[in-house]
Structures are given as structure tokens and as C-alpha cells.
Amino acid sequence: MLVYALKRLLHVIPVAIGVSIVCFMLIHIAPGDPLAAILPTDASLELQAQMRSFYGLDQPLPLQYALWAWHALRGDLGTSIATGRPVLAEILSASVNSIILAVAATLIGFTFGSILGFIAGVFRGGWIDRIASGLAMLGVSVPHYWLGMVLVIAFSVSLGWLPSMGGGPGGSDGRSFSWDYIQYLILPAVTMSVIPMGIIARTIRSLVADILSQDFVQALAAKGLMTKHVMRHVIRNAAPTAISVMGLQLGYLLGGSILIETVFSWPGTGSLLNGAIFTRDLPILQGTILVLAMFFVFVNLVVDVLQSAIDPRIQRS
Amino acid sequence: MAAITADIVPAPIAVPRSPGFWSGVLHRLCRDPVALAALAVLIVIVAIAILAPYIAPYDPTKGSVIRRLKPIGTEGYFLGTDELGRDMLSRLIYGARLSLIMGVVPVPIAFVIGSIIGIVAGYAGGLTNTLIMRTVDVFYAFPSVLLAVALSGALGSGLTNALVSLTVVFIPQIARVAESVTTQIRSLDYVDAARASGAPAFTIIRVHVLGNVLGPIFVFATSLISVSMILASGLSFLGLGVRPPDAEWGLMLNTLRTAIYNNPAVAALPGVMIFVTSICFNLFSDGLRQAMDVKS
């Protein structure tokens, strides 16, 4: 177990370095001079050269990367061009909101997805299965940014039950467990939950159908065990994979929240990223992507190790 | 003697040529009503895209201030008009062109590049495999939406940049599948036999490996088209795909967001098109997977 965890950790380090190189290169694949966003268009050559050496852009690429990575490791991701605030502070304050949204969406998606998938797996082949699988198919095929708009049209514009956008009455400072705040969370979280719901339902359906067709289940049933008891075995066998899929989905949702956050103006990392793209705020763009990607790598690692801890038979290579 | 010999030689029996793998797949696919229906809808959408100039009633880019945001069913504007007074029906018809191009094109390109990378890595094994696959892992370590947004955000908006970003997103996914099937095939006895007989690597890949690995990779790639459609329109929705005034479903959805209070039904229309196309690709891909008997 510990050996496996260490092995996984060793495997993750080169991937993490690679991810950081990709993030570093983002600024260099961008067309035009990275300085163009900061400098006035009529800046003198002298000033340009000065700024270039100030940002280290006159150094060779590998050296630039090493410097950048060294600063990033110590939590210094530079300063935002738009606001002048440190990039890391901007990301941290936004990521709290993103985490709240992604966790809520994962919980909703997991609950409904497992129920759907479980029912479909037990009644495999019947009409119940078709309906449940059909719903799961809708979930993975729907453009969720559009679903968000439709929900806003239904519940905000037509019925007026829920607010259509924003992160709550007092922004991040007003965050609390009251209805005033939670009502802002409902629509984005439900919209976002549709993606993991479909995927979790499909995974659990095939898991349950697989386990039910195994010999030991037949044996349990032959021994005269009640269906209820047999189901307990099925759930115990399906749980590790289901939980790992849930963990991965949480990572996906956090990293891919930009579309939903844009639809609902949810003040998270997605909105931060969206703003950075349009103001050409490259430090924020680079920093946000680095943090989100690293978080995803980390979630993957945790899921792998946890999964092998719960069920030693599974050791993903 | 001659007569006896002639008796011994058996008369040639007419052996029916075995129907082959693909005709079996086609046969099974033809008995899958869901997949066929999905295919039919897709063919209609593609036909609409190709014939857009002949069937669209109006110029999709020509607006008018006096007929902005007309509701569905307006005389002469069957599906209403958008926020600049442009005919929705014409824009949806023309939108099929760019939406399909953006959603579909990255997948075949990624299929070719990803297959080559994966097959080479899987067949070569050893250090080559490690180097290639660790590089693939790096790109695989990004959630796909994030990678697509990061690349097109850095490259800037535009059709070509969006296509490049999406292709880069799908290459590692396809390469992973290609590598794992190739590794399995490579260790089979008949490949060993071919290698022992002195066949060069390229011949072995062409004759023994390709035929066995392309099927599963192909099925996986078709399942990516639906994802690609949603992602591509998502990029346009964020303003990272095609630029206005071009008609594209995701971009239309974005510009119509301001209209959800005045004319919600019209504002939701482009999304319906994305949804229908994406679900049909998904259903067809599922049918194909079953017909080809590839495990997911």
C-alpha cells in the first residue's frame, strides 16, 4: 500500500513538471509580444528593452522556465496586469467559490447518478433500464452551458423562483449557510451535476450488471439469501470504483467549470480565467491554468491511492 | 488408371466466400433502429449544412433594427429573429456548417495523429514507449475543457486556432487507446511468428497490427465527436471560436444570452441544435460499438 503510494508519487512528479512546462509555454505560443499588454503602443525601444530584462524575457527559454518554476514553487505566480494584485491571491479567493460549486455538483450528480445506474443495472435489458440509460445518455450529450440557460429561463425568468446569476448577496464576504446564499448556488450546481450524473450512472450500471452476473452472487442467491442481502454485496463491490469515478469527476468539474461559471457569472476560477482571456491578462491565465491542472493531477493521485487502499485488487498502472 | 485417379480427385466444392467483418457490422447496424435513426438525423443535418445557400430563406448576416427579436412563428420569419434582426432559421441552417466543421474535423485529424503515436509507442515498447507515453500523459493530465480553453485562450480566437486546440485535446486520448490495444496485439503469437520469420517492423504493423487495432480506436474516436461538438460550440460560446458575424450555434447562443428575458424560446434554439447533433453522434457511436463488439 505505502509502496504503491510512493510509486504513484514518483510517477506523478514528471507529469507535474510536464504540466508546468505546458503552462509556461502558453505565454510563448501566444501571438505577439507578451509585453504588448503592459506597454503603451508608442513605448520607446529603450523602455521595451528595460521591461524585457525586468521580466527576464531576454533570457534563454530554459532559464526563464527555471526562474518561473522556482517562483511558482514558492507561491509567487506574478501579479495580475489588470488589477495589480498577486495572481495567487486572486486564484485562491476565486477557487473557494469554484470548490463549493464543484463539490455541490458532484454530490448531486453522484446521488442521482448512482440511483439511476443502480436501477438500470439491476433491471438490465428491461424498460426501466432503457429509461434510466436514456436519461444518462441525455446527461452526457447535453451542452451544459445551454442547459444552464434553459434552467435560467425556466426558474428565473418564467417562475422567478431563483436568482439567475451571481455568487450571492454580499459576494464572497456574505457567504453563509442561509437560503439567501444557497439560492444562488442551486441553478449552477444542478446544471453542472448533469455531466457527472450521466457518467456515474453509466459506470455504475455496467458495474452492477457485471457483479450480478458473477458466480458468487448466484451462489448467494442459491443459498437463499434475501435480495436485500445480495444487494449489500453488490454495493460493497461497486463502491470503490464508483468513489474513484466521483473523485475524478470532481477534478474534471473544477478544471472545466469555465462554461458554467460564465453562464451564471459565478465568481470562481472559471470566471477569473474568462476575464483573463479577454483582457489578455497572461499572468492570471497562466497561473489559473497551472493551479487547476496541478489540482487535477493531485486529485488523480489521491483517487488512485485511496482506491487501492479500499480495494487492494485494483492497482492502476 | 487414369479413370481411377480422376475418381479420387474430389470435385471442387463451391465454398461461399465468408461475408467478412465489415458486412457483419453493417448487417448488425441495420438491425439497430436507434443507431439508424441517429444516422438519418445526422445525414439530414449534414445535407442542410451543404445545401445551406439553397434552402436558407434569407442572408444569415443581414440584420434589421426594426425587426429585432421577433418571436417564433412570426410571418415570414418562421423561427423568429435574433438580437440584430437576422433571420434565425437562416442562421441556424448556415450555423450547421461551421458547427459541424468545428466539432467534427478535429476528431479525424486527432485519429490519424493519435493512432500513429499510439501504435508506434505500443509496437516499439521500451524506452520509446516510455518517452512517448509520458509526454502523452502530460497532456492527458489536463481536464479537456481546461486544455482547450488554455490553448485557444493563448492562441486567440478564430476558427483555425479552435481547431488546433481541439485536435491537441483529443490526440493524447486517442494515443492512449491506440497504445493499449497495440501493446496487447504485439504480444500475440502470430506477431511473434511474423517477427521470427524476419518481417520488417513496418510490414508487421501494416499487415498484422493495423487491421486489429484500427477498429477499437475508430469506435473510440467516433465517441469523441459528440464531446468535440459540445466543446467546439463551448469555445465559440466563450468567444474563443469563430468570430461574429459568422453563424455558429455556440456563438449564437452566446450573443442571444442577453435576449433570455425578452425572447427566451428564440434564445434557446441554437442549443437545441447542438444537443440534437451531439446526442445523435453519441447514439450512433454506441450502435457502432455494439455492432463491432468492442468493449468500452
Interface residues (C-beta under 8 A of the other chain):
Chain A: P14 V15 A16 G18 V19 I21 V22 C23 L26 I27 I29 A30 P31 M137 L138 V140 S141 V142 P143 H144 Y145 W146 L147 M149 V150 V152 I153 V157 S158 S206 G251 Y252 L254 G255 G256 I258 L259 T262 V263 L273 N274 A276 I277 F278 L285 I289 L292 A293 F296 V297 N300
Chain B: R134 T135 D137 V138 F139 A141 F142 P143 S144 V145 L146 V149 A150 L151 G153 A154 L155 G156 S226 I230 S233 G234 F237 L238 G239 L240 G250 L253 R257 I260 Y261 P264 A267 A268 P270 G271 V272 I274 F275 S278 I279 N282 L283 D286 S296
